[in-house]
Amino acid sequence: MREAQRKLEEAKRDEAAKAQEEAKEELIKAKAELEEILRQLREEEIARTLALLESRFRKMWEAQVQVYETTMRLDQIPDSDRGREFAIRSNNLSGDQRKILVEADKALLLLREEGSSIAFTESVEQIRDEMEYVSERLANVKVDFLTQESEEEIIATLEEMIEALQQAQKELEDSDSKPPPPGPPPPPGEDPLVDQLAELRMIRSLQKRVYTRTKRYARMLKSELDEVGQAETDDLVKALFNLSRREDRIREIVRDIHLGRNK
């Protein structure tokens, strides 16, 4: 009798252990399925964000090219012909630049909410400041070299960001067509909007443009010849100050990326 009772208790323990193991396996399976769902949702979110940003930047680029071309046409008008109508056209152009600035603010909001790209966010912040600078100069009827170079800077940065976003979308599509790598999947929500290589390329472009413009403006201040036409010394000093602040900010974002503050 006692032997039978002992065997019954052992059988119950074995069944309980087996049930516990099965429950554990089911839990692991459910967790893996949930992580896969979250990964897919994250990829879909990234794809939507990349497409939205590319579309917005492309529209901004098209509008900025129009502002730039109109600025150059205005600059070709002789000083003797620059009357009230000229000032009105320059002020209207300033308003057009403000509209593009509003779109930059919307893109900034989207990037800050997404939160994983430091260099992209900084690039948009810099062209946003550049747009404000251009708008102020156009409002003051300054269509000279400094205004046009700032417009060129905005256009070049937008082109680089569009190219980077297209590359990121291509890489995302390619990753979807490939089988997942062996081993456990990465934790959900960790995929960045763009990879670190794209971030570093963007930083390098920012550094190169700041360096080139700083050298050019510094030479102009030292030269007795007025190489910038209508540009005044005060304008150059202000431009150099803004470039110095931008250089400091680039150093900060390099440090932030190194410390992983975008993760």
C-alpha positions as CSV (number, residue, x, y, z in Angstrom):
1,M,0.0,0.0,0.0
2,R,2.7,2.4,1.0
3,E,4.7,1.5,-2.2
4,A,1.7,2.2,-4.3
5,Q,1.2,5.6,-2.6
6,R,4.9,6.5,-3.1
7,K,4.7,5.6,-6.8
8,L,1.6,7.7,-7.2
9,E,3.3,10.7,-5.6
10,E,6.3,10.3,-7.8
11,A,4.1,10.2,-10.8
12,K,2.3,13.4,-9.7
13,R,5.7,15.1,-9.3
14,D,6.9,14.0,-12.7
15,E,3.6,15.2,-14.3
16,A,4.0,18.6,-12.5
17,A,7.6,18.9,-13.6
18,K,6.6,18.0,-17.2
19,A,3.7,20.5,-17.1
20,Q,6.0,23.2,-15.7
21,E,8.6,22.6,-18.5
22,E,5.9,22.7,-21.1
23,A,4.6,26.0,-19.7
24,K,8.1,27.4,-19.7
25,E,8.6,26.4,-23.4
26,E,5.2,28.0,-24.3
27,L,6.3,31.2,-22.5
28,I,9.6,31.3,-24.4
29,K,7.8,30.7,-27.7
30,A,5.2,33.4,-27.0
31,K,8.0,35.8,-26.1
32,A,9.8,35.1,-29.3
33,E,6.6,35.6,-31.3
34,L,6.0,38.9,-29.5
35,E,9.5,40.1,-30.2
36,E,9.1,39.2,-33.9
37,I,5.9,41.2,-34.1
38,L,7.5,44.1,-32.4
39,R,10.5,43.9,-34.7
40,Q,8.2,43.9,-37.7
41,L,6.3,46.9,-36.3
42,R,9.5,48.7,-35.7
43,E,10.7,48.1,-39.3
44,E,7.3,49.3,-40.7
45,E,7.6,52.4,-38.5
46,I,11.1,53.0,-39.8
47,A,10.0,52.5,-43.4
48,R,7.2,55.0,-43.0
49,T,9.4,57.6,-41.3
50,L,12.1,57.3,-43.9
51,A,9.6,57.7,-46.8
52,L,7.9,60.6,-45.1
53,L,11.3,62.4,-44.4
54,E,12.5,61.8,-48.0
55,S,9.2,63.2,-49.4
56,R,9.4,66.3,-47.1
57,F,13.1,66.9,-47.9
58,R,12.5,66.6,-51.6
59,K,9.7,69.2,-51.5
60,M,12.0,71.5,-49.4
61,W,14.8,71.0,-51.9
62,E,12.6,71.9,-54.9
63,A,11.3,75.1,-53.1
64,Q,14.9,76.0,-52.0
65,V,16.2,75.7,-55.6
66,Q,13.5,78.1,-56.7
67,V,14.5,80.6,-53.9
68,Y,18.2,80.3,-54.9
69,E,17.6,80.8,-58.6
70,T,15.4,83.8,-57.9
71,T,18.0,85.3,-55.6
72,M,20.7,85.0,-58.4
73,R,18.4,86.7,-60.9
74,L,17.8,89.5,-58.4
75,D,21.5,89.8,-57.8
76,Q,22.1,90.4,-61.5
77,I,19.9,93.5,-61.5
78,P,22.2,96.6,-61.5
79,D,22.2,98.8,-58.4
80,S,20.8,101.7,-60.3
81,D,17.7,99.7,-61.1
82,R,17.0,98.4,-57.6
83,G,14.1,100.4,-56.4
84,R,10.9,99.7,-54.5
85,E,9.9,96.8,-56.8
86,F,13.2,95.2,-56.2
87,A,12.7,95.4,-52.4
88,I,9.2,94.0,-52.7
89,R,10.5,91.0,-54.7
90,S,13.3,90.4,-52.2
91,N,10.8,90.6,-49.3
92,N,8.5,88.1,-51.0
93,L,11.4,85.8,-51.5
94,S,12.1,86.1,-47.7
95,G,8.5,84.9,-47.2
96,D,9.1,81.9,-49.4
97,Q,12.2,81.0,-47.4
98,R,10.1,81.2,-44.2
99,K,7.7,78.7,-45.6
100,I,10.5,76.2,-46.2
101,L,11.7,76.9,-42.7
102,V,8.3,75.8,-41.4
103,E,8.7,72.5,-43.2
104,A,12.2,72.1,-41.6
105,D,10.6,72.6,-38.2
106,K,8.1,69.8,-39.0
107,A,10.9,67.5,-40.0
108,L,12.8,68.3,-36.8
109,L,9.8,67.4,-34.7
110,L,9.6,64.1,-36.4
111,L,13.3,63.3,-36.0
112,R,13.2,64.3,-32.3
113,E,10.2,62.1,-31.6
114,E,12.0,59.2,-33.3
115,G,15.1,59.9,-31.3
116,S,17.7,57.6,-32.8
117,S,19.6,59.9,-35.2
118,I,21.8,62.6,-33.7
119,A,23.6,63.6,-36.9
120,F,20.5,63.8,-39.0
121,T,18.7,65.9,-36.4
122,E,21.7,68.2,-36.2
123,S,21.9,68.6,-40.0
124,V,18.3,69.7,-40.1
125,E,18.8,72.1,-37.2
126,Q,21.8,73.6,-39.0
127,I,19.9,74.1,-42.3
128,R,17.0,75.4,-40.3
129,D,19.2,78.1,-38.8
130,E,20.7,78.7,-42.3
131,M,17.2,79.3,-43.6
132,E,16.4,81.8,-40.9
133,Y,19.6,83.6,-41.8
134,V,18.7,83.7,-45.5
135,S,15.2,84.9,-44.7
136,E,16.6,87.8,-42.6
137,R,19.0,88.8,-45.4
138,L,16.4,88.7,-48.1
139,A,14.1,90.7,-45.8
140,N,16.9,93.3,-45.6
141,V,17.2,93.2,-49.5
142,K,20.6,91.5,-49.4
143,V,20.9,89.1,-52.3
144,D,24.7,88.9,-52.4
145,F,27.3,86.2,-52.2
146,L,26.7,85.4,-48.5
147,T,23.0,84.9,-49.1
148,Q,23.6,82.7,-52.1
149,E,26.2,80.6,-50.5
150,S,23.9,79.9,-47.5
151,E,21.2,78.9,-50.0
152,E,23.8,76.6,-51.7
153,E,24.6,75.1,-48.3
154,I,20.9,74.3,-47.7
155,I,20.5,72.7,-51.1
156,A,23.7,70.6,-50.7
157,T,22.7,69.4,-47.2
158,L,19.1,68.5,-48.4
159,E,20.6,66.5,-51.3
160,E,22.9,64.5,-49.0
161,M,20.0,63.8,-46.6
162,I,17.7,62.6,-49.5
163,E,20.5,60.3,-50.7
164,A,21.1,58.9,-47.3
165,L,17.4,58.3,-46.7
166,Q,17.1,56.5,-50.1
167,Q,20.1,54.3,-49.1
168,A,18.5,53.5,-45.7
169,Q,15.3,52.5,-47.4
170,K,17.2,50.3,-49.8
171,E,19.0,48.6,-47.0
172,L,15.8,48.1,-45.1
173,E,14.2,46.4,-48.1
174,D,17.3,44.2,-48.6
175,S,17.2,43.1,-45.0
176,D,13.6,42.1,-45.3
177,S,14.4,39.8,-48.3
178,K,17.2,38.0,-46.4
179,P,16.7,35.3,-43.8
180,P,17.3,36.3,-40.2
181,P,20.8,35.6,-38.8
182,P,21.2,32.7,-36.5
183,G,20.9,33.2,-32.8
184,P,18.4,35.2,-30.7
185,P,16.8,38.2,-32.3
186,P,18.0,41.7,-31.2
187,P,15.8,43.4,-28.6
188,P,12.8,45.2,-30.1
189,G,12.9,48.9,-30.6
190,E,16.7,49.1,-31.0
191,D,17.0,49.5,-34.7
192,P,18.1,53.1,-35.5
193,L,16.5,55.2,-38.3
194,V,19.8,55.2,-40.1
195,D,23.0,53.2,-39.3
196,Q,26.0,54.6,-37.7
197,L,28.0,54.7,-40.9
198,A,25.4,57.1,-42.4
199,E,25.6,59.2,-39.3
200,L,29.4,59.4,-39.5
201,R,29.2,60.4,-43.2
202,M,26.7,63.1,-42.4
203,I,29.0,64.4,-39.6
204,R,32.0,64.4,-42.0
205,S,30.1,66.4,-44.5
206,L,29.1,68.9,-41.9
207,Q,32.7,69.3,-40.7
208,K,34.0,69.7,-44.3
209,R,31.5,72.5,-45.2
210,V,32.1,74.4,-41.9
211,Y,35.9,74.2,-42.5
212,T,35.7,75.3,-46.1
213,R,33.4,78.3,-45.4
214,T,35.4,79.4,-42.4
215,K,38.6,79.5,-44.4
216,R,37.0,81.3,-47.2
217,Y,35.4,84.0,-45.0
218,A,38.6,84.4,-43.0
219,R,40.5,85.1,-46.2
220,M,38.0,87.7,-47.2
221,L,38.3,89.6,-43.9
222,K,42.1,89.7,-44.3
223,S,42.0,90.8,-47.9
224,E,41.9,94.5,-48.9
225,L,39.9,93.6,-51.9
226,D,36.2,93.2,-51.5
227,E,35.7,89.7,-52.9
228,V,32.1,89.4,-51.9
229,G,30.5,92.3,-53.7
230,Q,27.8,93.8,-51.5
231,A,28.8,91.8,-48.4
232,E,30.0,94.0,-45.5
233,T,32.6,93.2,-42.9
234,D,30.0,92.9,-40.2
235,D,28.1,90.3,-42.2
236,L,31.3,88.3,-42.5
237,V,32.1,88.5,-38.8
238,K,28.5,87.3,-38.0
239,A,28.9,84.5,-40.5
240,L,32.2,83.4,-38.9
241,F,30.7,83.5,-35.4
242,N,27.8,81.3,-36.6
243,L,30.2,78.9,-38.2
244,S,32.2,78.7,-34.9
245,R,29.1,77.8,-33.0
246,R,28.3,75.2,-35.5
247,E,31.8,73.7,-35.2
248,D,31.3,73.4,-31.4
249,R,28.0,71.7,-31.9
250,I,29.5,69.1,-34.3
251,R,32.1,68.2,-31.7
252,E,29.2,67.7,-29.2
253,I,27.3,65.3,-31.4
254,V,30.5,63.3,-32.2
255,R,30.9,62.9,-28.4
256,D,27.2,62.0,-28.0
257,I,27.4,59.3,-30.7
258,H,30.6,57.9,-29.1
259,L,28.8,57.7,-25.7
260,G,25.8,56.1,-27.3
261,R,23.4,58.9,-26.3
262,N,21.2,58.2,-29.4
263,K,20.4,54.7,-28.1
